[in-house]
Structures are given as structure tokens and as C-alpha cells.
Amino acid sequence: MSILSIHQLYKYFGEHIALEDINLEVPRGMILGILGPNGAGKTTLIRIINQILKQDRGEVKFQNERLHRSHIFNIGYLPEERGLYKKMTVQDQLIYFARIKGVPYKDAQLKVDFWLEKLSVGAWRDKKIEELSKGMAQKIQFIATVIHEPKLLILDEPFSGFDPVNAALIRDEILELKERGVTIMLSTHRMDSVEQLCDHVALINKSKLLLHGAIEEVKERFDDKIFEVKLQASSFDFPISWQVVEKSDLLTLRISQSDYHSNDILSQVMRFGEVRSFGFLRPSMEEIFIKQVKASDHG
Ligand SMILES: Nc1ncnc2c1ncn2[C@@H]1O[C@H](COP(=O)(O)OP(=O)(O)OP(=O)(O)O)[C@@H](O)[C@H]1O
């Protein structure tokens, strides 16, 4: 079942159309990647879900109810442009964010203790935000987003500003939240994060939803069924349909699967040398993204 249903959503900024007929179901308990080039309309969509903006037409339903102010208590939003109060201490700030999301004071204190410890920033609780490094402030902003235990978490570029170690820590936190049943919408330009984290994707380009679905289904749809073989070649007299993509110590060949059965390919390839690796070449989300955006721009 979906936690969020978006029907025929339109948003205009004057003459400019920022979202056009968006229809999207956000499956409960999954991580949905919201992808798209700059200016596609991702932030506009996210702002409508967070009730910062109002759509011109269409409907958003949260847990089957028309989006309402009270739903904000069940949604956590990490905006791309972070907003912490520089002069406030870490602890006061987090209690403040928890309180405005409806967490009672005593609970808020306990949750702050828990999260500061969990993200190894306990020593900074009495420091002002302006005294923190960018990465530390990002951690505090992350805590502020999750402290009220929202059912839906919307994260806009959650890894920006983090070193690789802390990015991995945040990634693990996101996965843990998913394990606990939280639905996550993740907007990012980092395709490696999409591959690592997302179960579903929605690709927006120029205000329209180009494609959406489970990552595995999307990959299957755009799979050209190609084998990639790495070979220590002893002979080079390959069939003309085999594509040589790299010639270094090892030769990399691409062979269209529709031509042959996999066992046939392997036995044929073995005649040309020692096979070092052999497998399907699955399209990456990055390749699908670029191809689809280019096709829609020229179509
Ligand atoms: N408040 C606004 N007033 C006028 N135009 C706006 C406003 N907000 C967004 N737009 C326009 O709507 C379009 C979509 O913008 P949006 O910020 O949603 O894109 P995005 O997909 O989030 O891009 P990015 O990846 O660069 O963050 C853009 O053309 C943008 O200029």
C-alpha cells in the first residue's frame, strides 16, 4: 500500500510550468529515489508534499487522507538548503525542532540524548551551531529531521557536506530507519547512492514524470541483454557482431544476448583465450537516467 498518493499534480510559477500532470504512488516502507536534472521540478514536488507550496491542480494524499497540516507531524524533511539557528546550542536547537513537531519536552530530551550519542556528537551538545564544522552541523540537521520519528522522511541531498566515513554512517542510519518501517524519499544527484539505497525510482524531467517503478523492473525494462566478457586473448578473429570495448592486458568484449544462449557464448569465447570474467552487463541507473533525459529532450 502507498503512504503517499499523488494525482494529476500541476504547479505553475507565473507562465512557467514546474510540475505537469504528476501521478505517483510512494510505496510504504521503501526508499524512493526522486531523480532528475537541475530545474526538473523535484524540489517543487517535495515542497508541495511538505505544504510549503500549494499545488495549482491535483491532489496529494497521505495515508489515504487529503494532505492536511497535521500530517506534518508524521513527515520529516531535510531540505537541501539547511536551516539551523547559528546562535542556538545543539541541544536547545534539537529540543526546539522536536517540540514543534509535537514531541513532549521530556521525550524530546531523551531523544536528543539518544541521537547525539548515536551519531557521536554528544560532546558538542552545548556548542553553538556556528562553532560546528559543516559535517557536524549536517549531522545535527539530520537529527532534527528524524527526531519526531516521522513515518515519511524526505531527504534532499542528505550526503552533501559529509566525508566518506560520515556519509557511510548516514547511509546506515537511513537503512536502519527503513528497517523500522519508515518510508523515505531521497532526492539526490549521486547515482551511487541511488544504486546502494533505493528500491524504487521516479525520474522527473522538465516538469514531467518520465518513468517510475521498482529499480529492478526499470533496469529490466532498459536492459539491452548484453554479455560482457573479459578475456586474455590468444586469437582475435572474433565474429563481427562482437564489440571490442577495451584492449589492454585483458580484452573486454560485449556480445548481444539475443544472438546466443549464454552457454553458447561462453563456449565460443573460450576458443579465443582464457576467460577471466563473464556476466550480464546490467544498465546502471546513471545510464538509464542520461538516456531517458536525452531522449525526452530531443523527443
Ligand atoms: N519560487 C519560485 N518562483 C519561480 N520559479 C520557481 C520557483 N521555484 C522553482 N521555480 C522554477 O521551477 C522549476 C523547477 O525548480 P525546482 O527547484 O523544483 O527544480 P529541481 O528539480 O529541484 O532542481 P535542482 O536539481 O537544481 O535542485 C525551475 O525552472 C525553477 O526555476
The ligand as an ORCA input file, in Angstrom:
! r2SCAN-3c Opt
* xyz 0 1
  N       9.580     30.168     -6.199
  C       9.779     30.048     -7.497
  N       9.459     31.058     -8.355
  C       9.633     30.929     -9.685
  N      10.126     29.817    -10.297
  C      10.477     28.801     -9.496
  C      10.327     28.838     -8.074
  N      10.744     27.672     -7.565
  C      11.150     26.918     -8.614
  N      10.983     27.587     -9.771
  C      11.279     27.065    -11.132
  O      10.629     25.811    -11.275
  C      11.478     24.895    -11.959
  C      11.696     23.674    -11.081
  O      12.523     24.039     -9.991
  P      12.915     23.023     -8.822
  O      13.640     23.806     -7.786
  O      11.708     22.281     -8.405
  O      13.923     22.057     -9.597
  P      14.847     20.868     -9.040
  O      14.495     19.661     -9.846
  O      14.712     20.755     -7.580
  O      16.299     21.345     -9.456
  P      17.764     21.167     -8.727
  O      18.197     19.766     -9.021
  O      18.585     22.177     -9.453
  O      17.587     21.455     -7.257
  C      12.747     25.647    -12.297
  O      12.653     26.114    -13.611
  C      12.754     26.803    -11.316
  O      13.400     27.934    -11.865
*
